[in-house]
């Protein structure tokens, strides 16, 4: 948001009062308690315009012309313009400007749920929902997904297996096109089991559809959004970010799932208005409590405009299931059930929203408790029950191979898997300690003995990938040894003038040598690059990932210019003031002038007919040989009146002299 617009909002009295408590503008414009304060400040036109936006567009971008068209039976165009102007002034609606000057408007998605609770007060979710004798729907969901049975532990488990496979690859090189090679892709997605249309059934599109199937694309998308995978500077390979991955592993499994839910949710917004309301309603629900899907559908329909209510409950149920509920069930974010009457119910298995004030890292366990959480079998199988953490599984995966991933994950210790662990710096005492610390029962003695024997065989002879530093003379070699910073990075001395250098020290040693006046050439060292683990942008950054963003509004700049209220009625000083001040009878020609001006300004006419004040939104002045007729709307009904059908009249300009109109609207209520 431009600084000028921020300052304009912060200077408003309602906002200044909240700022004294130390709240940021972002919190003021999104937290429900603060939005309630702002809602009380809104005028009738602003409230009705906000309701119209939320029932028709949700958070999708719209133009003022489209908004006026949707409001045609409810509000005059000037009322809509005035309401939109006021909502922009408060920061509730944001205007964007396309390159050719056209304006787009949008309701920020992070404030939608707060506004929904104020604009559409609802009894959903119900406080108590009794559900007895439910039947599980997982088999039916699998049948709907062409028989694909997803991992019962959910999306985080599948992403874990994929990322473990990525971390084991010697290199994740990319083709000239920028994609992983097919054989490598098959390796890293070996344990991924997801429906073939998991992305497109939710309306998502992605890059490289000719190379990546949808499950693989989703895994890579999540890996990049979470910061586990990123491209090197040259852009020719993926790198694995161990620090980000291991930090994620420190949190609880429920929180790991919740993080992936937020990425999935972000990919789907802005959503169609019915889904946007469904999201907001569902996220009010309490974790592990059952809710009726039918009651949710009724709540959604009650918030949608008449145009969207043409979709009946059954059609809406099918759309909601395919686009939103079924993927959530596949990922184990929600659980589905059916009661005795065949009605669908759901419950959250995760907390979908971060608590207010909670940080993304608040669930990290700084000192994880060591507790029994695996079984070691005499046949070298390691079994991890459902409550075993991914952090422990990461440790086990370092020295054992995955055999089966279900609620219980099965790993097997093999000579090859153990040697892989030795190659990465683990020793047999490390592996034995992990097993003993977390095993429910004693680790079989033959397992321990075999691990020790495997290590002894490995240590007799091995190949090491190192760098050789060659010095021109013994004097140069001695000079390096005398330098304290260099000496600690020099490995074994080979002959008089050569040193073995560990690969992890090459970059730092190069800088040290340059500081001493030497100029080694690191470009001659194969596969050496500046691919250090780096800080990555937020997962909401549209530049990350494979999936194309639905949030097209981000392509445009926010328009900071806010017109004056008087700009709604150009040349107002040229009309007689009596037109807007007095309710009186006028000559037929003056009546027509007033009607034409009302149509031009998209304003309202107050007409007194048979002693009753009528407020008309004029649409057309139709003239023929017999006379002329005013066509328009009164309280959602079309009218066609001749000049003789009313006596006195007055031009009503919303924001100028519309007090009587607002009073009538408040008595009618918002429909």
VMD Tcl script that draws the C-alpha trace (Angstrom):
set ca {
  {0.00 0.00 0.00}
  {1.43 3.42 -0.93}
  {2.61 5.55 2.00}
  {0.16 8.35 1.17}
  {-2.79 5.96 1.41}
  {-1.52 4.47 4.69}
  {-1.11 7.91 6.22}
  {-4.59 8.92 5.07}
  {-6.12 5.92 6.85}
  {-4.01 6.35 9.99}
  {-5.16 9.97 10.37}
  {-8.82 8.96 10.60}
  {-10.18 9.25 14.18}
  {-11.38 5.63 14.46}
  {-7.94 4.38 13.39}
  {-5.96 6.80 15.57}
  {-7.73 5.48 18.67}
  {-6.69 1.91 17.88}
  {-3.13 2.94 17.00}
  {-2.59 4.18 20.55}
  {-2.69 0.54 21.73}
  {0.27 -0.28 19.47}
  {-1.60 -2.14 16.74}
  {-0.19 -2.07 13.20}
  {-2.34 -0.98 10.26}
  {-2.34 -4.56 8.98}
  {-3.80 -5.78 12.28}
  {-6.33 -2.96 12.41}
  {-7.67 -3.80 8.95}
  {-7.83 -7.58 9.47}
  {-8.55 -8.45 13.11}
  {-12.31 -8.99 13.71}
  {-12.39 -6.91 16.91}
  {-10.96 -3.88 15.09}
  {-13.13 -4.42 12.03}
  {-16.16 -4.27 14.32}
  {-15.07 -0.76 15.37}
  {-14.74 0.24 11.73}
  {-18.08 -1.33 10.81}
  {-19.83 0.99 13.23}
  {-18.27 3.92 11.35}
  {-19.61 2.87 7.95}
  {-22.57 4.68 6.41}
  {-25.62 2.89 5.06}
  {-24.33 3.12 1.48}
  {-20.91 1.82 2.52}
  {-22.42 -1.13 4.38}
  {-24.72 -2.02 1.51}
  {-21.87 -1.74 -1.00}
  {-19.66 -3.96 1.16}
  {-22.44 -6.51 1.44}
  {-22.94 -6.43 -2.32}
  {-19.21 -6.97 -2.96}
  {-19.04 -9.88 -0.52}
  {-22.17 -11.59 -1.84}
  {-21.30 -11.17 -5.51}
  {-17.52 -11.13 -5.91}
  {-16.00 -12.21 -2.61}
  {-12.31 -11.41 -3.05}
  {-12.28 -11.59 -6.84}
  {-11.37 -8.33 -8.62}
  {-14.23 -6.31 -10.11}
  {-14.87 -3.06 -11.96}
  {-17.18 -0.27 -10.84}
  {-19.36 -0.89 -13.92}
  {-19.82 -4.55 -12.98}
  {-20.62 -3.60 -9.40}
  {-23.26 -1.08 -10.51}
  {-24.80 -3.68 -12.79}
  {-25.10 -6.15 -9.90}
  {-26.65 -3.45 -7.72}
  {-29.18 -2.27 -10.27}
  {-32.29 -3.37 -8.35}
  {-30.94 -2.43 -4.93}
  {-28.96 0.78 -5.19}
  {-28.55 3.73 -7.52}
  {-25.23 4.01 -9.32}
  {-24.26 7.08 -7.28}
  {-24.98 5.19 -4.06}
  {-22.66 2.43 -5.21}
  {-19.99 4.96 -6.22}
  {-20.31 6.76 -2.90}
  {-20.16 3.47 -0.97}
  {-17.12 2.34 -2.94}
  {-15.46 5.71 -2.40}
  {-15.99 5.47 1.36}
  {-14.75 1.88 1.55}
  {-11.61 2.88 -0.33}
  {-11.08 5.80 2.06}
  {-11.16 3.40 5.01}
  {-8.88 0.85 3.33}
  {-11.62 -1.81 3.21}
  {-11.56 -1.97 -0.60}
  {-8.32 -1.43 -2.53}
  {-8.17 0.04 -6.05}
  {-5.65 -1.12 -8.64}
  {-4.88 0.51 -11.95}
  {-4.17 -1.36 -15.16}
  {-1.57 -0.03 -17.58}
  {-4.26 1.45 -19.86}
  {-5.94 3.27 -16.97}
  {-8.88 1.00 -16.14}
  {-9.46 0.52 -12.43}
  {-9.99 -2.80 -10.68}
  {-11.18 -3.15 -7.09}
  {-10.65 -5.93 -4.60}
  {-11.54 -6.86 -1.04}
  {-8.33 -8.12 0.64}
  {-8.67 -11.83 1.39}
  {-7.04 -11.69 4.83}
  {-9.91 -9.50 6.07}
  {-12.70 -11.52 4.43}
  {-13.49 -13.80 7.39}
  {-13.68 -10.85 9.77}
  {-16.05 -8.94 7.49}
  {-18.16 -12.05 6.92}
  {-18.90 -12.36 10.64}
  {-20.07 -8.72 10.71}
  {-21.91 -8.40 7.39}
  {-23.49 -11.87 7.47}
  {-24.02 -12.73 11.14}
  {-24.76 -16.45 11.15}
  {-25.46 -19.22 13.62}
  {-22.87 -21.35 11.81}
  {-20.95 -23.17 13.13}
  {-23.54 -24.64 15.52}
  {-22.36 -24.92 19.10}
  {-23.24 -28.60 19.37}
  {-23.53 -31.18 16.64}
  {-24.50 -34.67 17.70}
  {-23.32 -37.39 15.31}
  {-23.73 -41.03 16.15}
  {-22.88 -44.24 14.30}
  {-20.89 -42.75 11.45}
  {-19.39 -44.70 8.57}
  {-15.93 -43.93 7.23}
  {-15.79 -42.65 3.65}
  {-12.11 -43.23 2.87}
  {-12.82 -46.24 0.61}
  {-15.49 -44.31 -1.28}
  {-13.15 -41.33 -1.71}
  {-10.53 -43.75 -3.09}
  {-13.07 -45.11 -5.59}
  {-13.87 -41.54 -6.67}
  {-10.13 -41.02 -7.21}
  {-9.79 -43.96 -9.62}
  {-8.90 -46.36 -6.83}
  {-5.90 -44.36 -5.57}
  {-5.68 -44.80 -1.80}
  {-3.69 -41.91 -0.35}
  {-1.36 -42.17 2.61}
  {-3.55 -42.42 5.74}
  {-1.21 -40.10 7.64}
  {-1.70 -37.30 5.16}
  {0.14 -34.88 2.93}
  {3.02 -34.08 5.31}
  {4.03 -37.76 5.35}
  {4.13 -37.93 1.56}
  {6.09 -34.69 1.30}
  {8.53 -36.08 3.89}
  {9.22 -39.20 1.81}
  {9.69 -37.11 -1.34}
  {12.11 -34.72 0.37}
  {14.10 -37.59 1.91}
  {14.54 -38.99 -1.60}
  {15.64 -35.55 -2.83}
  {18.23 -35.27 -0.06}
  {19.74 -38.62 -1.08}
  {20.24 -37.72 -4.74}
  {23.85 -36.93 -5.66}
  {22.53 -34.06 -7.73}
  {19.11 -32.74 -8.78}
  {20.20 -31.44 -12.16}
  {17.70 -29.82 -14.52}
  {17.27 -30.16 -18.25}
  {17.69 -27.19 -20.59}
  {13.93 -26.79 -20.31}
  {14.25 -26.40 -16.52}
  {12.71 -29.71 -15.40}
  {14.01 -32.69 -13.48}
  {15.09 -35.72 -15.50}
  {12.42 -38.41 -15.79}
  {14.37 -41.18 -14.03}
  {15.19 -38.91 -11.11}
  {11.59 -37.75 -10.91}
  {10.45 -41.37 -10.62}
  {12.89 -41.95 -7.76}
  {11.82 -38.98 -5.65}
  {8.07 -39.67 -6.13}
  {8.31 -43.43 -5.55}
  {6.31 -43.24 -2.30}
  {3.84 -40.54 -3.40}
  {0.26 -41.77 -3.77}
  {-2.21 -39.07 -4.83}
  {-5.11 -38.83 -7.32}
  {-4.03 -38.16 -10.90}
  {-6.10 -34.93 -11.07}
  {-5.35 -33.61 -7.61}
  {-4.54 -30.12 -8.97}
  {-6.88 -29.65 -11.92}
  {-9.96 -30.85 -10.03}
  {-9.43 -27.84 -7.76}
  {-8.96 -25.49 -10.69}
  {-5.17 -25.22 -10.45}
  {-2.84 -25.08 -13.44}
  {0.93 -25.46 -13.46}
  {4.03 -25.32 -15.63}
  {5.66 -28.25 -17.47}
  {2.50 -30.38 -17.67}
  {4.21 -32.45 -20.39}
  {6.90 -33.55 -17.91}
  {5.34 -33.52 -14.44}
  {2.16 -35.36 -13.57}
  {-0.04 -33.65 -10.99}
  {1.14 -35.55 -7.86}
  {4.78 -34.85 -8.75}
  {4.02 -31.19 -9.48}
  {2.30 -30.85 -6.09}
  {5.30 -32.33 -4.26}
  {7.72 -29.98 -6.02}
  {5.36 -27.04 -5.43}
  {5.22 -27.76 -1.69}
  {8.96 -28.40 -1.52}
  {9.71 -25.01 -3.08}
  {7.03 -23.13 -1.10}
  {8.34 -24.55 2.16}
  {11.90 -23.63 1.19}
  {13.16 -27.23 1.12}
  {14.07 -27.02 -2.59}
  {15.55 -24.04 -4.38}
  {17.49 -23.46 -7.58}
  {21.18 -22.65 -7.61}
  {22.46 -19.34 -8.97}
  {22.99 -20.81 -12.43}
  {19.43 -22.16 -12.42}
  {20.54 -25.57 -13.69}
  {19.78 -27.70 -10.63}
  {17.73 -27.94 -7.47}
  {19.46 -27.80 -4.10}
  {18.13 -29.27 -0.86}
  {17.93 -26.88 2.10}
  {18.71 -29.09 5.10}
  {18.29 -26.30 7.65}
  {14.77 -25.38 6.53}
  {13.72 -29.01 6.34}
  {15.09 -29.91 9.77}
  {13.47 -26.85 11.30}
  {10.10 -28.00 9.93}
  {10.68 -31.44 11.43}
  {10.97 -29.94 14.91}
  {7.28 -29.03 15.09}
  {4.38 -31.37 15.81}
  {2.84 -33.40 13.00}
  {-0.46 -31.52 13.32}
  {1.38 -28.25 12.85}
  {3.33 -29.64 9.88}
  {0.02 -30.56 8.28}
  {-1.43 -27.12 9.09}
  {1.49 -25.40 7.34}
  {0.83 -27.39 4.18}
  {-2.89 -26.61 4.43}
  {-2.13 -22.88 4.37}
  {-0.03 -23.30 1.23}
  {-2.83 -25.28 -0.43}
  {-5.40 -22.68 0.63}
  {-3.23 -19.84 -0.67}
  {-3.03 -21.53 -4.08}
  {-6.83 -21.57 -4.38}
  {-7.54 -17.93 -3.54}
  {-9.06 -15.68 -4.57}
  {-11.80 -18.28 -4.94}
  {-15.34 -18.12 -6.35}
  {-17.61 -16.29 -3.94}
  {-19.37 -19.45 -2.73}
  {-16.02 -21.12 -1.96}
  {-14.67 -17.99 -0.27}
  {-17.64 -18.02 2.11}
  {-17.25 -21.77 2.58}
  {-13.58 -21.34 3.53}
  {-14.37 -18.65 6.06}
  {-17.23 -20.63 7.60}
  {-15.26 -23.87 7.81}
  {-12.29 -22.20 9.43}
  {-14.51 -21.06 12.32}
  {-15.11 -24.71 13.21}
  {-13.52 -26.41 16.21}
  {-10.92 -29.10 15.57}
  {-12.17 -32.72 15.91}
  {-15.84 -31.66 16.21}
  {-18.28 -33.01 13.62}
  {-20.30 -30.61 11.44}
  {-23.09 -31.22 8.97}
  {-22.14 -30.48 5.37}
  {-25.78 -29.67 4.58}
  {-25.86 -26.95 7.26}
  {-22.62 -25.52 5.87}
  {-24.13 -25.38 2.38}
  {-27.18 -23.52 3.68}
  {-24.92 -20.97 5.39}
  {-22.97 -20.46 2.14}
  {-26.13 -19.96 0.08}
  {-27.44 -17.41 2.56}
  {-24.40 -15.21 1.82}
  {-24.47 -15.38 -1.96}
  {-26.27 -12.95 -4.26}
  {-29.37 -14.02 -6.17}
  {-27.24 -14.74 -9.26}
  {-25.28 -17.39 -7.35}
  {-28.35 -18.78 -5.60}
  {-29.43 -20.22 -8.95}
  {-27.08 -23.08 -7.96}
  {-29.13 -25.43 -5.78}
  {-27.79 -27.20 -2.73}
  {-27.07 -30.44 -4.58}
  {-25.07 -28.71 -7.32}
  {-23.20 -26.62 -4.75}
  {-22.44 -29.78 -2.76}
  {-20.89 -31.43 -5.82}
  {-18.76 -28.35 -6.58}
  {-17.64 -27.96 -2.97}
  {-16.79 -31.64 -2.67}
  {-14.77 -31.79 -5.89}
  {-12.93 -28.49 -5.49}
  {-12.35 -28.30 -1.76}
  {-13.62 -31.01 0.60}
  {-12.35 -34.09 -1.25}
  {-8.75 -32.80 -1.58}
  {-8.79 -31.84 2.12}
  {-9.87 -35.40 2.94}
  {-7.17 -36.85 0.66}
  {-4.54 -34.77 2.44}
  {-6.02 -35.72 5.86}
  {-6.71 -32.11 6.76}
  {-10.35 -33.10 7.35}
  {-12.16 -36.37 7.93}
  {-15.45 -37.23 6.23}
  {-18.25 -39.42 7.55}
  {-21.82 -40.39 6.73}
  {-24.70 -40.71 9.19}
  {-27.57 -43.22 9.12}
  {-29.61 -40.96 6.81}
  {-26.77 -40.75 4.30}
  {-25.94 -37.13 5.17}
  {-22.29 -36.06 4.94}
  {-20.39 -34.69 7.94}
  {-16.84 -33.40 8.31}
  {-14.40 -32.50 11.05}
  {-11.02 -30.79 11.07}
  {-7.95 -32.88 11.93}
  {-5.77 -29.75 12.03}
  {-6.11 -26.18 13.24}
  {-6.65 -24.36 9.92}
  {-5.84 -20.85 11.09}
  {-2.90 -19.56 13.13}
  {-4.07 -18.15 16.45}
  {-4.02 -14.35 16.57}
  {-0.57 -13.30 17.73}
  {0.97 -16.74 17.12}
  {4.09 -16.93 14.99}
  {4.75 -19.71 12.45}
  {7.59 -20.98 14.68}
  {5.53 -21.10 17.90}
  {5.01 -24.87 17.55}
  {8.71 -25.73 17.30}
  {9.87 -28.05 20.05}
  {13.20 -26.63 21.20}
  {13.96 -29.63 23.44}
  {12.10 -32.63 22.04}
  {11.40 -35.28 24.64}
  {13.11 -38.64 24.05}
  {10.48 -41.35 24.47}
  {9.93 -44.90 23.19}
  {8.48 -44.62 19.69}
  {9.80 -47.48 17.52}
  {10.24 -51.23 17.42}
  {13.44 -52.99 16.24}
  {12.81 -56.49 14.90}
  {15.36 -59.33 14.82}
  {15.03 -59.39 10.99}
  {16.40 -55.79 10.90}
  {13.00 -54.18 10.36}
  {12.34 -50.91 12.19}
  {8.65 -50.15 12.80}
  {7.45 -46.62 13.52}
  {3.91 -46.48 14.99}
  {1.50 -43.62 14.13}
  {2.69 -41.36 16.97}
  {6.37 -41.53 15.92}
  {7.46 -38.05 14.79}
  {8.86 -37.14 11.40}
  {11.93 -35.84 13.21}
  {12.65 -39.36 14.49}
  {11.80 -40.83 11.09}
  {14.36 -38.46 9.51}
  {16.97 -39.97 11.80}
  {15.90 -43.54 10.96}
  {15.78 -42.78 7.21}
  {19.46 -41.82 7.41}
  {20.47 -45.46 7.95}
  {17.47 -47.57 6.84}
  {15.36 -47.94 3.69}
  {11.61 -47.40 3.60}
  {9.66 -50.57 2.84}
  {6.07 -49.46 3.43}
  {4.36 -46.23 4.45}
  {1.01 -46.59 6.18}
  {-0.14 -45.58 9.63}
  {2.83 -47.73 10.70}
  {5.94 -47.00 8.66}
  {8.26 -49.93 8.01}
  {12.00 -49.47 7.44}
  {14.69 -52.08 6.93}
  {18.35 -51.89 7.91}
  {20.52 -53.21 5.08}
  {24.23 -53.25 4.46}
  {23.79 -50.68 1.69}
  {21.63 -48.33 3.78}
  {24.07 -48.53 6.69}
  {27.03 -47.80 4.42}
  {25.17 -44.77 3.11}
  {24.90 -43.53 6.69}
  {28.63 -44.09 7.22}
  {29.36 -42.09 4.06}
  {27.44 -39.16 5.58}
  {29.37 -39.19 8.84}
  {27.28 -41.49 11.05}
  {29.05 -44.27 12.97}
  {27.65 -47.49 14.39}
  {27.51 -46.08 17.97}
  {25.32 -43.22 16.65}
  {22.88 -45.59 14.97}
  {22.76 -47.94 17.96}
  {22.14 -45.00 20.31}
  {19.18 -43.78 18.21}
  {17.65 -47.24 18.21}
  {18.18 -47.80 21.94}
  {16.93 -44.34 22.94}
  {13.64 -44.73 21.08}
  {12.93 -48.48 21.13}
  {10.05 -49.79 23.22}
  {12.07 -52.94 24.00}
  {15.72 -54.01 23.95}
  {17.40 -53.83 20.57}
  {18.18 -57.43 19.47}
  {21.81 -58.28 20.12}
  {22.39 -59.69 16.63}
  {21.37 -56.33 15.15}
  {23.97 -54.48 17.23}
  {26.73 -56.97 16.45}
  {25.99 -56.90 12.73}
  {26.09 -53.09 12.59}
  {29.49 -53.10 14.29}
  {30.80 -55.71 11.85}
  {29.55 -53.74 8.86}
  {31.40 -50.67 10.09}
  {34.64 -52.62 10.59}
  {34.45 -53.92 7.02}
  {33.76 -50.43 5.70}
  {36.67 -48.80 7.51}
  {39.31 -51.09 6.01}
  {39.17 -49.31 2.68}
  {37.11 -46.42 1.30}
  {37.14 -43.70 -1.34}
  {36.89 -40.06 -0.32}
  {35.89 -37.07 -2.43}
  {38.38 -34.35 -1.45}
  {40.24 -31.40 -3.00}
  {44.03 -31.33 -3.30}
  {45.82 -28.04 -2.60}
  {49.19 -27.94 -4.39}
  {51.85 -25.41 -3.34}
  {54.69 -24.27 -5.59}
  {57.32 -24.76 -2.91}
  {57.92 -25.90 0.65}
  {58.18 -22.23 1.72}
  {54.63 -21.54 0.54}
  {53.34 -24.65 2.37}
  {55.07 -23.57 5.60}
  {53.62 -20.07 5.27}
  {50.13 -21.56 5.16}
  {50.79 -23.63 8.26}
  {51.94 -20.53 10.14}
  {48.67 -18.72 9.39}
  {46.20 -19.55 12.19}
  {43.09 -19.12 10.04}
  {44.45 -21.30 7.22}
  {46.00 -23.96 9.40}
  {42.68 -25.18 10.85}
  {41.30 -25.79 7.33}
  {44.34 -27.71 6.04}
  {43.88 -31.45 6.09}
  {46.43 -34.24 5.81}
  {49.78 -33.18 4.28}
  {50.76 -35.20 1.21}
  {54.48 -35.03 0.59}
  {56.08 -31.61 1.16}
  {53.93 -29.27 -0.89}
  {50.37 -30.76 -0.99}
  {47.41 -30.77 1.41}
  {44.07 -32.58 1.38}
  {41.21 -30.10 1.76}
  {37.72 -31.11 2.80}
  {35.08 -29.87 0.36}
  {33.24 -28.02 3.12}
  {36.33 -25.86 3.70}
  {37.19 -25.03 0.08}
  {35.24 -21.80 -0.16}
  {36.39 -20.36 3.17}
  {39.99 -21.44 2.56}
  {39.90 -19.71 -0.85}
  {38.95 -16.42 0.83}
  {41.69 -16.89 3.41}
  {44.32 -17.53 0.72}
  {43.21 -14.46 -1.21}
  {43.58 -12.38 1.95}
  {47.18 -13.65 2.19}
  {47.90 -12.50 -1.37}
  {47.54 -15.84 -3.13}
  {45.15 -16.35 -6.04}
  {43.91 -19.95 -6.26}
  {41.54 -20.78 -9.09}
  {38.43 -22.45 -7.56}
  {36.74 -22.60 -10.99}
  {39.07 -25.51 -11.86}
  {37.56 -27.60 -9.06}
  {34.73 -29.71 -10.51}
  {31.20 -29.13 -9.17}
  {32.32 -26.30 -6.89}
  {29.81 -23.45 -6.84}
  {28.43 -20.80 -4.52}
  {25.33 -22.85 -3.77}
  {25.16 -22.19 -0.04}
  {21.93 -22.63 1.86}
  {20.28 -19.24 1.65}
  {17.36 -17.41 3.12}
  {14.39 -17.82 0.84}
  {11.42 -15.55 0.14}
  {8.04 -16.11 1.78}
  {5.99 -19.06 0.49}
  {3.33 -16.54 -0.57}
  {5.76 -15.12 -3.15}
  {4.23 -15.71 -6.58}
  {7.69 -16.27 -8.10}
  {8.06 -19.56 -6.22}
  {6.63 -22.89 -7.27}
  {5.15 -24.44 -10.38}
  {1.47 -23.59 -9.94}
  {0.19 -20.48 -11.64}
  {-1.23 -17.96 -9.20}
  {-4.95 -17.19 -9.34}
  {-4.30 -13.82 -7.73}
  {-4.02 -11.79 -10.94}
  {-4.61 -8.51 -9.09}
  {-0.98 -8.61 -7.93}
  {0.06 -7.84 -11.51}
  {-1.16 -4.25 -11.07}
  {-0.13 -1.38 -8.85}
  {-2.32 0.03 -6.12}
  {-3.94 3.29 -7.19}
  {-3.34 5.80 -4.35}
  {-5.49 8.54 -5.90}
  {-8.83 9.01 -4.16}
  {-11.25 11.42 -5.88}
  {-13.25 14.00 -3.96}
  {-16.85 13.25 -3.10}
  {-17.95 16.23 -5.20}
  {-16.46 14.57 -8.30}
  {-19.43 12.20 -8.29}
  {-21.64 15.06 -9.46}
  {-19.77 17.17 -12.04}
  {-21.14 20.68 -12.71}
  {-23.51 20.44 -9.74}
  {-23.41 24.24 -9.37}
  {-25.19 24.58 -12.72}
  {-28.48 23.04 -11.53}
  {-31.05 25.02 -9.46}
  {-30.52 24.39 -5.73}
  {-34.29 23.97 -5.36}
  {-34.01 20.64 -7.16}
  {-32.14 19.11 -4.20}
  {-33.61 21.24 -1.38}
  {-37.38 21.27 -1.91}
  {-40.00 18.67 -2.61}
  {-42.30 20.55 -5.00}
  {-44.30 20.38 -8.20}
  {-42.51 21.28 -11.43}
  {-43.43 21.96 -15.04}
  {-43.25 18.93 -17.33}
  {-40.09 20.17 -19.09}
  {-38.35 20.71 -15.73}
  {-39.41 17.26 -14.61}
  {-37.77 15.77 -17.68}
  {-34.58 17.80 -17.02}
  {-34.47 16.50 -13.45}
  {-34.99 12.91 -14.62}
  {-32.25 13.21 -17.25}
  {-29.85 14.66 -14.67}
  {-30.70 11.86 -12.22}
  {-29.97 9.28 -14.93}
  {-26.71 11.03 -15.86}
  {-25.54 11.14 -12.24}
  {-27.00 7.68 -11.46}
  {-28.80 9.20 -8.50}
  {-32.29 8.86 -6.96}
  {-35.60 10.67 -7.41}
  {-37.97 11.30 -4.53}
  {-41.54 11.39 -5.92}
  {-44.71 12.04 -3.92}
  {-47.52 9.85 -5.20}
  {-50.94 9.90 -3.55}
  {-49.43 11.30 -0.36}
  {-46.73 8.63 -0.22}
  {-42.99 9.35 -0.71}
  {-41.46 7.00 -3.28}
  {-37.72 6.69 -3.91}
  {-37.07 5.75 -7.52}
  {-33.86 4.63 -9.23}
  {-34.48 6.02 -12.75}
  {-33.37 3.92 -15.70}
  {-34.91 5.48 -18.80}
  {-37.00 8.43 -19.95}
  {-39.09 7.07 -22.81}
  {-40.86 9.57 -25.05}
  {-43.38 9.06 -27.85}
  {-46.21 10.95 -29.54}
  {-48.59 10.47 -26.63}
  {-46.16 11.77 -23.98}
  {-43.32 10.39 -21.93}
  {-42.82 7.64 -19.31}
  {-40.29 7.28 -16.49}
  {-38.96 3.72 -16.18}
  {-36.97 2.56 -13.17}
  {-37.12 0.62 -9.90}
  {-38.81 1.16 -6.58}
  {-37.92 -1.22 -3.77}
  {-36.77 -3.98 -6.18}
  {-39.86 -3.64 -8.41}
  {-39.93 -2.17 -11.91}
  {-42.10 0.91 -12.46}
  {-43.26 2.78 -15.57}
  {-44.99 6.04 -14.60}
  {-46.35 8.89 -16.64}
  {-45.95 12.49 -15.55}
  {-49.47 12.47 -14.10}
  {-48.69 9.61 -11.70}
  {-46.98 11.84 -9.12}
  {-47.12 15.42 -7.87}
  {-44.04 16.82 -6.12}
  {-40.49 15.61 -6.79}
  {-36.94 16.16 -5.61}
  {-33.48 15.15 -6.85}
  {-31.65 13.03 -4.26}
  {-27.84 13.03 -4.42}
  {-26.34 10.33 -2.17}
  {-23.82 11.89 0.16}
  {-25.38 15.35 -0.26}
  {-29.08 15.26 0.65}
  {-29.97 11.58 1.04}
  {-30.92 11.55 4.71}
  {-34.52 10.54 4.04}
  {-33.39 7.76 1.71}
  {-31.10 6.30 4.37}
  {-33.89 6.38 6.95}
  {-36.20 4.47 4.60}
  {-33.50 1.92 3.79}
  {-32.86 1.28 7.46}
  {-36.54 0.60 8.07}
  {-36.69 -1.78 5.11}
  {-33.55 -3.59 6.27}
  {-30.85 -5.08 4.08}
  {-32.27 -7.77 1.81}
}
mol new
graphics top color blue
foreach p $ca { graphics top sphere $p radius 0.5 }
foreach p [lrange $ca 0 end-1] q [lrange $ca 1 end] { graphics top cylinder $p $q radius 0.2 }
display resetview
